[in-house]
Amino acid sequence: MTKKKKSKQSIFIRTLNKFFEDITTVHGTNHFTTKTGKDLFLWSVIFICNILFTASFIAIAKHKYDDDHIVTKIDANCNVGQVPFPAVSICNFNMVSKRQSKVIENLLKRHSIAQDEIDGFFQAVPFLKNYRVNSTRVGNYTRIMNILKYHYYTVDSIMTEVHQQCEDLLLYCTFNRKEKDCRNVFYLIKTMEGHCCSFNYGGVTDTSENPLIEKDQDFEYYYDEENDGTGPSARMMVATSEFGRLSGLFVVFNVEPDDYPSYSNAPYYGAKILVSDPFDFPETTTMYQYIAPGESLDLKIEPKIFQTDNELKKVDPKKRRCWFHDEVNLEHTNRYSHETCSTECKMQTYMDICGCIPYKYPKERSKRICELEDLKCLNNVTAHVSQKDMNCHPPCYMECADKKFSIRQDTNTIESEYIPEKIKLEYNVPKLSALHVYYGQSSCNCYKLSLLMDMNYFIGTYGGVFSLSFGGSIITMIELLYLLIRFIFTNLVYLFEKILRNNVIYSSRTD
């Protein structure tokens, strides 16, 4: 070994020894300066194994932090008054009322349209709701549509006009034993079943609907803690803390079997009852039950409340798989909803493929509403394009703060003792239907998403592992950083000085 190489090695070893000698807060480092030979080699192997163990433990903690740092806590002591009463929609099977369709029928007759063709048109109109029937099975009604368009009718206005009106359907309404004018608490809205009469709905914004109720001192109201005071979420949603069969919504209604036309496609006389979140468009997670004339349907509601710590806003939505209500703006509501997001995604899919949107969805003035000639395309999309195949922007994650409703139903023969005398005097009770929707109990379950491991926990875990392995602390990190900088600086200075000396020697030789 040359003298220069010894000099180079000696300065490096000298500074390295100095580095380990000056470490006072990491256990075991002093052995690198006191041991030699086999003892030094053995201790080096032990120290390296300790480093590998520490690194592995920290990697496991990091992986757990990335994948499993959200936990769900259950609280069984929440109250039903913490959520709005569900939206309840009554949808008559009969989508074309004989009485309500008379105006359009007479208009078409004045244009020399035959009665059979008019009846065929009205029979085909309900297919625009489910569009599971191919257009080849539906006649050509282009002439009729042109006549109606000339008189400023659209598919949307036709469907609204020929449907049984809420004031004809609803006869008697109470909420928590207080009688209410049905016209003040029910409104005609669009749902997955077409037009329905709905109670306590405040979902999407639709230019053809006005489901706003006037404030009533007999009602309790739900106020959204996340609401900024604008948009649909600012509507007064009815709530109640009462439970049991004497509480909730009670409605007596008449589907008017005599108003069903002979060409009706309805399976039987009756209605479909939809129960949904009042902030969502009634489609994706809506529950339903059927009711026929002469029946009384009791629906016991059990809400489930889903809450989320605001700390989860720091977590990437792709990891937490949910959106807060103020994180995403949808076209028809400024309060994010998973169900409404899915509906808007479907609407966009129909628009992209068929160039139109089915009438049952929220109205958009700038986009064409699908007509009978579009049934083939609508049918193909429904049959061949699944929800997974739809390209949704933004992705329709669940809501971080949400509510779900489950129902238990009980159907009986309608009892005249629960029907007011004024109704019994005017109507034949066996032809009426009664609906009662109420909470079965006062308490419900709350599910809260919280961070199992936040950044403080993560730092604490790292510190615990480092302390367990090396007896280190925060001051250790500072000390190691200082000594490492000094070690590097000392060797760089030595290297720089050596280069200068070599340059001087080289210059003197060339001179």
C-alpha positions as CSV (number, residue, x, y, z in Angstrom):
1,M,0.0,0.0,0.0
2,T,1.4,3.4,-1.0
3,K,1.9,6.3,1.3
4,K,-0.8,8.4,-0.5
5,K,-3.3,5.6,-0.2
6,K,-2.6,5.3,3.6
7,S,-3.0,9.0,3.9
8,K,-6.4,8.9,2.1
9,Q,-7.6,6.0,4.2
10,S,-6.4,7.4,7.4
11,I,-8.4,10.7,7.0
12,F,-11.5,8.8,6.1
13,I,-11.2,6.3,8.9
14,R,-10.3,9.0,11.3
15,T,-13.4,11.1,10.5
16,L,-15.6,7.9,10.5
17,N,-14.3,7.0,13.9
18,K,-15.0,10.5,15.1
19,F,-18.5,10.2,13.7
20,F,-19.3,7.1,15.8
21,E,-17.4,8.4,18.9
22,D,-19.5,11.5,19.0
23,I,-22.8,9.7,18.8
24,T,-24.2,9.7,22.3
25,T,-27.9,8.9,21.9
26,V,-27.9,5.7,19.7
27,H,-27.3,2.5,21.5
28,G,-24.4,0.3,20.3
29,T,-22.5,2.6,18.1
30,N,-19.5,2.9,20.4
31,H,-18.6,-0.7,19.7
32,F,-17.5,0.3,16.2
33,T,-14.6,2.2,17.8
34,T,-13.8,-0.2,20.7
35,K,-14.0,-3.6,19.0
36,T,-11.6,-5.0,16.4
37,G,-11.3,-8.2,14.3
38,K,-14.0,-10.8,14.6
39,D,-15.8,-8.9,17.3
40,L,-16.2,-5.9,15.1
41,F,-17.4,-8.0,12.2
42,L,-20.0,-9.8,14.4
43,W,-21.2,-6.5,15.8
44,S,-21.5,-5.1,12.3
45,V,-23.7,-8.0,11.3
46,I,-25.9,-7.6,14.3
47,F,-26.2,-3.8,13.7
48,I,-27.1,-4.3,10.0
49,C,-29.8,-6.9,11.0
50,N,-31.2,-4.4,13.4
51,I,-31.4,-1.8,10.7
52,L,-33.2,-4.3,8.3
53,F,-35.7,-5.2,11.1
54,T,-36.4,-1.6,11.7
55,A,-36.9,-0.8,8.0
56,S,-39.2,-3.8,7.6
57,F,-41.3,-2.8,10.6
58,I,-41.6,0.7,9.3
59,A,-42.6,-0.5,5.8
60,I,-45.4,-2.7,7.3
61,A,-46.6,0.3,9.3
62,K,-46.6,2.5,6.1
63,H,-48.5,-0.2,4.2
64,K,-51.1,-0.4,6.9
65,Y,-51.4,3.4,7.0
66,D,-52.0,3.5,3.2
67,D,-54.6,0.6,3.1
68,D,-56.3,0.2,6.4
69,H,-56.3,3.6,8.1
70,I,-60.1,4.1,8.1
71,V,-62.3,2.4,10.7
72,T,-66.1,2.3,11.1
73,K,-67.5,2.9,14.6
74,I,-71.1,1.9,15.5
75,D,-73.3,4.0,17.8
76,A,-76.7,2.4,18.6
77,N,-78.0,5.4,20.5
78,C,-78.8,7.8,17.6
79,N,-82.3,9.3,17.4
80,V,-84.6,9.2,14.4
81,G,-85.0,12.9,14.7
82,Q,-81.4,13.3,13.4
83,V,-82.5,12.5,9.9
84,P,-85.2,13.8,7.6
85,F,-88.3,11.8,7.2
86,P,-88.0,9.7,4.0
87,A,-89.5,10.9,0.7
88,V,-92.7,8.9,0.0
89,S,-94.0,8.8,-3.6
90,I,-97.3,7.3,-4.7
91,C,-97.1,6.2,-8.4
92,N,-100.4,5.1,-10.0
93,F,-99.9,2.2,-12.4
94,N,-102.2,4.0,-14.8
95,M,-100.0,6.5,-16.7
96,V,-102.7,7.7,-19.0
97,S,-105.9,8.8,-17.3
98,K,-109.0,8.7,-19.5
99,R,-110.2,12.0,-18.0
100,Q,-106.9,13.8,-18.2
101,S,-106.2,12.7,-21.8
102,K,-109.5,14.1,-23.2
103,V,-108.0,17.4,-24.1
104,I,-105.3,15.9,-26.3
105,E,-107.7,13.3,-27.7
106,N,-110.2,16.0,-28.8
107,L,-107.3,18.0,-30.3
108,L,-106.2,15.0,-32.4
109,K,-109.8,14.3,-33.5
110,R,-110.0,17.8,-34.8
111,H,-107.1,16.9,-37.1
112,S,-108.9,13.9,-38.4
113,I,-106.9,11.3,-36.4
114,A,-108.9,8.0,-36.0
115,Q,-109.9,6.8,-32.5
116,D,-107.9,3.6,-33.0
117,E,-104.8,5.5,-33.8
118,I,-105.3,7.8,-30.8
119,D,-105.7,4.8,-28.5
120,G,-102.6,3.2,-30.0
121,F,-100.6,6.4,-29.3
122,F,-101.8,6.6,-25.7
123,Q,-101.1,2.8,-25.3
124,A,-97.5,3.4,-26.6
125,V,-96.8,6.4,-24.4
126,P,-96.0,4.4,-21.2
127,F,-93.2,2.7,-23.0
128,L,-91.3,5.9,-22.8
129,K,-90.9,5.2,-19.0
130,N,-89.2,1.8,-19.1
131,Y,-88.3,1.6,-22.8
132,R,-87.7,-2.1,-22.6
133,V,-90.0,-2.6,-25.6
134,N,-88.3,-2.4,-29.0
135,S,-89.7,0.3,-31.3
136,T,-90.6,-2.3,-33.9
137,R,-93.5,-3.3,-31.6
138,V,-94.8,0.2,-31.4
139,G,-96.6,1.9,-34.3
140,N,-95.5,5.0,-36.1
141,Y,-96.9,8.0,-34.5
142,T,-94.8,10.7,-36.2
143,R,-97.9,12.4,-37.5
144,I,-99.5,12.7,-34.1
145,M,-96.3,14.0,-32.5
146,N,-96.0,16.6,-35.3
147,I,-99.6,17.8,-34.6
148,L,-98.9,18.0,-30.9
149,K,-95.6,19.9,-31.4
150,Y,-97.4,22.3,-33.6
151,H,-99.7,23.1,-30.6
152,Y,-96.6,23.5,-28.4
153,Y,-96.7,20.1,-26.7
154,T,-93.5,18.2,-25.8
155,V,-93.1,14.7,-24.6
156,D,-92.6,16.1,-21.1
157,S,-95.8,18.2,-21.2
158,I,-97.8,15.3,-22.7
159,M,-96.8,12.9,-19.9
160,T,-97.6,15.5,-17.3
161,E,-101.0,16.4,-18.7
162,V,-102.3,12.8,-19.3
163,H,-101.2,11.6,-15.8
164,Q,-103.7,11.5,-12.9
165,Q,-103.3,14.7,-10.9
166,C,-102.3,14.6,-7.2
167,E,-105.5,16.4,-6.2
168,D,-107.5,13.5,-7.8
169,L,-105.4,10.8,-6.3
170,L,-105.0,12.0,-2.7
171,L,-108.1,12.2,-0.6
172,Y,-107.0,12.5,3.0
173,C,-103.5,13.2,4.6
174,T,-102.3,13.4,8.2
175,F,-98.8,13.7,9.7
176,N,-98.3,12.8,13.3
177,R,-102.1,12.7,13.7
178,K,-102.5,16.3,12.4
179,E,-104.7,16.5,9.3
180,K,-103.1,18.4,6.4
181,D,-104.3,19.5,3.0
182,C,-102.8,17.0,0.6
183,R,-102.2,19.7,-2.0
184,N,-99.8,21.4,0.4
185,V,-97.7,18.5,1.2
186,F,-97.6,16.4,-2.0
187,Y,-96.3,17.4,-5.3
188,L,-96.1,15.8,-8.8
189,I,-92.4,15.0,-9.4
190,K,-90.4,12.7,-11.8
191,T,-89.1,9.4,-10.5
192,M,-88.0,6.1,-12.0
193,E,-91.7,5.3,-12.4
194,G,-92.5,8.5,-14.3
195,H,-94.7,11.1,-12.6
196,C,-95.6,10.4,-9.0
197,C,-97.1,12.3,-6.1
198,S,-94.4,12.8,-3.6
199,F,-94.2,13.9,0.1
200,N,-91.0,15.5,1.5
201,Y,-89.0,15.4,-1.6
202,G,-86.1,17.9,-2.1
203,G,-83.8,16.1,-4.5
204,V,-82.8,17.4,-7.9
205,T,-83.6,20.8,-9.4
206,D,-86.1,20.4,-12.3
207,T,-87.7,23.4,-14.1
208,S,-91.0,21.5,-14.3
209,E,-91.3,20.9,-10.6
210,N,-91.6,23.0,-7.5
211,P,-91.6,20.5,-4.5
212,L,-91.2,23.2,-1.9
213,I,-93.6,23.2,1.1
214,E,-94.6,26.1,3.2
215,K,-93.4,26.1,6.7
216,D,-95.9,24.5,9.1
217,Q,-95.7,24.9,12.8
218,D,-97.0,21.4,13.3
219,F,-93.9,20.0,11.6
220,E,-90.4,19.4,12.8
221,Y,-87.8,20.2,10.3
222,Y,-84.4,18.8,9.4
223,Y,-81.5,21.2,8.9
224,D,-78.5,19.9,7.1
225,E,-75.3,20.8,9.0
226,E,-73.3,20.7,5.7
227,N,-75.7,23.1,3.9
228,D,-74.4,26.5,2.9
229,G,-77.9,27.9,2.6
230,T,-78.3,27.5,-1.2
231,G,-79.8,25.0,-3.5
232,P,-82.0,22.0,-2.9
233,S,-80.4,21.2,0.4
234,A,-81.6,24.5,1.7
235,R,-85.2,23.3,1.4
236,M,-87.2,22.6,4.6
237,M,-87.3,18.8,4.9
238,V,-89.8,17.4,7.3
239,A,-88.5,15.4,10.2
240,T,-90.0,13.8,13.3
241,S,-88.8,12.3,16.6
242,E,-92.0,10.5,17.1
243,F,-92.4,6.8,16.4
244,G,-95.0,4.1,16.5
245,R,-98.3,3.5,14.6
246,L,-99.9,6.7,15.8
247,S,-97.1,8.8,14.2
248,G,-95.8,9.4,10.8
249,L,-97.6,9.9,7.4
250,F,-101.1,8.5,6.8
251,V,-102.7,8.8,3.4
252,V,-106.0,7.7,1.9
253,F,-105.9,7.7,-1.9
254,N,-107.9,6.6,-4.9
255,V,-106.2,5.2,-8.0
256,E,-109.6,5.5,-9.7
257,P,-110.0,2.1,-11.4
258,D,-112.8,3.4,-13.5
259,D,-110.3,5.9,-15.0
260,Y,-108.1,3.1,-16.4
261,P,-108.5,3.0,-20.2
262,S,-109.3,-0.3,-21.9
263,Y,-105.9,-0.2,-23.7
264,S,-103.9,0.3,-20.5
265,N,-100.8,-1.8,-20.0
266,A,-101.0,-1.7,-16.2
267,P,-100.7,-5.2,-14.7
268,Y,-103.6,-4.5,-12.3
269,Y,-105.3,-1.6,-10.6
270,G,-103.1,-0.1,-7.9
271,A,-100.0,1.9,-7.2
272,K,-96.3,1.5,-6.5
273,I,-95.1,3.2,-3.3
274,L,-91.5,4.5,-3.4
275,V,-89.5,5.2,-0.3
276,S,-86.2,7.1,-0.8
277,D,-83.7,9.6,0.6
278,P,-85.4,13.0,0.2
279,F,-82.2,14.5,-1.2
280,D,-81.7,11.8,-3.9
281,F,-83.4,11.3,-7.3
282,P,-85.7,8.3,-6.7
283,E,-84.1,5.6,-8.8
284,T,-80.9,3.9,-7.7
285,T,-81.5,2.8,-4.1
286,T,-85.2,3.4,-3.9
287,M,-87.3,0.8,-2.0
288,Y,-90.8,0.1,-3.1
289,Q,-94.0,-1.8,-2.3
290,Y,-97.2,-2.4,-4.2
291,I,-100.7,-1.7,-3.1
292,A,-104.1,-2.4,-4.6
293,P,-107.6,-0.9,-4.0
294,G,-109.1,-2.2,-0.8
295,E,-105.7,-2.7,0.9
296,S,-104.0,-0.9,3.7
297,L,-100.2,-0.9,3.6
298,D,-98.1,-0.2,6.7
299,L,-94.4,0.6,6.2
300,K,-92.2,0.7,9.3
301,I,-89.1,2.7,8.6
302,E,-85.7,2.1,10.2
303,P,-83.1,4.7,9.3
304,K,-79.3,4.2,9.3
305,I,-77.1,7.2,9.7
306,F,-73.6,7.3,8.2
307,Q,-71.2,10.0,9.4
308,T,-67.6,10.8,8.7
309,D,-64.9,12.8,10.6
310,N,-63.8,15.9,8.7
311,E,-60.3,14.6,9.1
312,L,-61.0,12.2,6.3
313,K,-61.1,15.1,3.9
314,K,-57.3,14.9,3.9
315,V,-57.5,11.3,2.6
316,D,-57.5,10.8,-1.2
317,P,-61.1,10.1,-2.4
318,K,-59.8,7.1,-4.3
319,K,-58.8,5.6,-1.0
320,R,-61.7,6.5,1.1
321,R,-64.2,5.8,-1.7
322,C,-66.6,8.5,-0.8
323,W,-67.4,12.2,-1.5
324,F,-68.3,14.9,1.0
325,H,-71.4,16.8,-0.1
326,D,-69.5,20.0,-0.9
327,E,-66.6,18.3,-2.8
328,V,-68.4,17.7,-6.1
329,N,-70.9,19.8,-8.0
330,L,-73.6,18.0,-10.0
331,E,-75.7,19.5,-12.8
332,H,-79.0,19.2,-11.0
333,T,-78.0,19.7,-7.4
334,N,-75.2,21.5,-5.5
335,R,-75.3,18.8,-2.7
336,Y,-73.5,15.7,-3.9
337,S,-75.6,12.5,-3.9
338,H,-74.4,9.1,-5.0
339,E,-77.8,8.3,-6.4
340,T,-78.2,11.5,-8.3
341,C,-74.7,11.2,-9.7
342,S,-75.5,7.7,-11.0
343,T,-78.7,9.2,-12.6
344,E,-76.8,12.0,-14.3
345,C,-74.3,9.4,-15.5
346,K,-77.1,7.4,-17.1
347,M,-78.6,10.6,-18.6
348,Q,-75.3,11.5,-20.2
349,T,-74.9,7.9,-21.6
350,Y,-78.3,8.1,-23.2
351,M,-77.5,11.5,-24.6
352,D,-74.1,10.4,-26.0
353,I,-75.6,7.3,-27.7
354,C,-79.1,8.2,-28.5
355,G,-79.0,12.0,-28.7
356,C,-81.8,12.4,-26.2
357,I,-82.7,12.0,-22.5
358,P,-85.8,9.9,-21.3
359,Y,-88.6,12.2,-20.1
360,K,-88.6,10.7,-16.6
361,Y,-85.2,12.2,-15.8
362,P,-84.7,15.9,-14.6
363,K,-85.7,18.3,-17.4
364,E,-82.9,20.1,-19.3
365,R,-84.1,22.8,-21.7
366,S,-81.0,22.5,-24.0
367,K,-81.3,18.7,-24.5
368,R,-83.9,16.8,-26.6
369,I,-86.4,14.5,-24.8
370,C,-86.6,11.0,-26.2
371,E,-89.7,10.2,-28.3
372,L,-91.2,6.9,-29.5
373,E,-88.9,6.7,-32.4
374,D,-86.0,6.6,-30.0
375,L,-87.2,3.4,-28.2
376,K,-84.9,1.1,-30.2
377,C,-81.8,3.0,-29.1
378,L,-83.0,3.3,-25.5
379,N,-83.7,-0.4,-25.4
380,N,-80.2,-1.2,-26.7
381,V,-78.5,1.0,-24.1
382,T,-80.6,-0.5,-21.3
383,A,-79.9,-4.0,-22.5
384,H,-76.2,-3.8,-23.4
385,V,-74.7,-0.9,-21.4
386,S,-74.2,-1.7,-17.7
387,Q,-73.5,0.8,-14.9
388,K,-69.9,-0.3,-14.9
389,D,-69.5,0.4,-18.6
390,M,-70.7,4.0,-18.2
391,N,-68.0,6.6,-18.1
392,C,-68.9,8.7,-15.1
393,H,-67.2,12.1,-14.4
394,P,-66.7,12.5,-11.5
395,P,-66.8,8.8,-10.4
396,C,-70.0,8.2,-8.4
397,Y,-68.5,7.3,-5.0
398,M,-70.8,6.8,-2.0
399,E,-71.5,9.8,0.2
400,C,-69.3,10.2,3.2
401,A,-72.3,11.5,5.2
402,D,-75.5,9.7,4.2
403,K,-78.6,8.0,5.4
404,K,-80.3,4.8,4.4
405,F,-83.8,3.6,5.0
406,S,-84.9,0.0,5.4
407,I,-88.6,-1.0,5.5
408,R,-90.8,-3.7,7.0
409,Q,-94.2,-3.9,5.4
410,D,-97.6,-5.2,6.5
411,T,-100.5,-5.4,4.2
412,N,-104.1,-5.8,5.4
413,T,-107.6,-5.2,4.2
414,I,-108.5,-1.5,4.5
415,E,-110.5,-0.8,7.7
416,S,-113.3,1.8,7.5
417,E,-112.8,2.8,11.1
418,Y,-109.6,4.6,10.1
419,I,-111.3,6.4,7.2
420,P,-112.9,9.9,8.0
421,E,-116.7,10.1,7.7
422,K,-116.5,12.7,4.9
423,I,-114.5,10.2,2.8
424,K,-116.8,7.3,3.5
425,L,-119.9,9.3,2.5
426,E,-118.4,10.3,-0.9
427,Y,-116.4,7.2,-1.9
428,N,-116.7,3.4,-1.9
429,V,-114.2,2.4,0.7
430,P,-113.2,-1.0,-0.8
431,K,-112.1,0.9,-3.9
432,L,-109.7,3.1,-1.8
433,S,-106.2,2.4,-0.5
434,A,-104.5,3.5,2.7
435,L,-100.8,4.0,3.3
436,H,-99.2,4.5,6.7
437,V,-95.4,5.3,6.9
438,Y,-93.8,5.7,10.3
439,Y,-90.7,4.9,12.4
440,G,-90.9,1.6,14.2
441,Q,-88.7,2.8,17.1
442,S,-87.1,6.0,18.4
443,S,-83.5,4.9,18.1
444,C,-81.4,3.9,15.2
445,N,-77.8,2.9,14.4
446,C,-75.1,5.4,13.4
447,Y,-72.0,4.4,11.5
448,K,-69.1,6.8,11.7
449,L,-66.0,6.6,9.6
450,S,-62.9,7.7,11.5
451,L,-59.1,7.6,10.9
452,L,-57.7,4.5,12.5
453,M,-54.2,5.9,12.0
454,D,-53.7,9.6,11.4
455,M,-50.4,11.3,10.8
456,N,-49.8,11.7,14.5
457,Y,-50.2,8.0,15.0
458,F,-48.0,7.3,12.1
459,I,-45.2,9.5,13.5
460,G,-45.7,7.9,16.9
461,T,-45.3,4.5,15.4
462,Y,-42.1,5.4,13.6
463,G,-40.7,7.0,16.8
464,G,-41.6,3.9,18.8
465,V,-39.9,1.5,16.4
466,F,-36.8,3.7,16.2
467,S,-36.6,4.0,20.0
468,L,-37.1,0.3,20.4
469,S,-34.4,-0.6,17.9
470,F,-31.8,2.1,18.7
471,G,-32.9,3.9,21.8
472,G,-33.3,7.0,19.7
473,S,-35.4,10.1,20.0
474,I,-35.9,13.4,18.3
475,I,-32.6,14.7,19.7
476,T,-31.0,11.6,18.1
477,M,-32.2,12.7,14.7
478,I,-30.7,16.2,15.2
479,E,-27.4,14.7,16.4
480,L,-27.1,12.3,13.5
481,L,-27.9,15.0,11.0
482,Y,-25.3,17.3,12.6
483,L,-22.6,14.6,12.7
484,L,-23.3,13.5,9.2
485,I,-23.0,17.0,7.8
486,R,-19.7,17.4,9.7
487,F,-18.4,14.1,8.4
488,I,-19.2,15.0,4.8
489,F,-17.9,18.5,5.1
490,T,-14.6,17.4,6.7
491,N,-14.0,14.9,3.9
492,L,-14.9,17.4,1.2
493,V,-12.6,20.0,2.6
494,Y,-9.8,17.4,2.7
495,L,-10.5,16.3,-0.9
496,F,-10.6,20.0,-2.0
497,E,-7.3,20.8,-0.3
498,K,-5.7,17.7,-1.9
499,I,-6.8,18.7,-5.4
500,L,-5.3,22.2,-4.8
501,R,-2.0,20.7,-3.6
502,N,-1.9,18.4,-6.7
503,N,-2.5,21.4,-9.0
504,V,0.3,23.4,-7.3
505,I,2.7,20.5,-7.7
506,Y,1.7,20.0,-11.3
507,S,2.2,23.7,-12.0
508,S,5.6,23.8,-10.4
509,R,6.8,20.8,-12.5
510,T,5.6,22.3,-15.7
511,D,7.4,25.6,-15.0
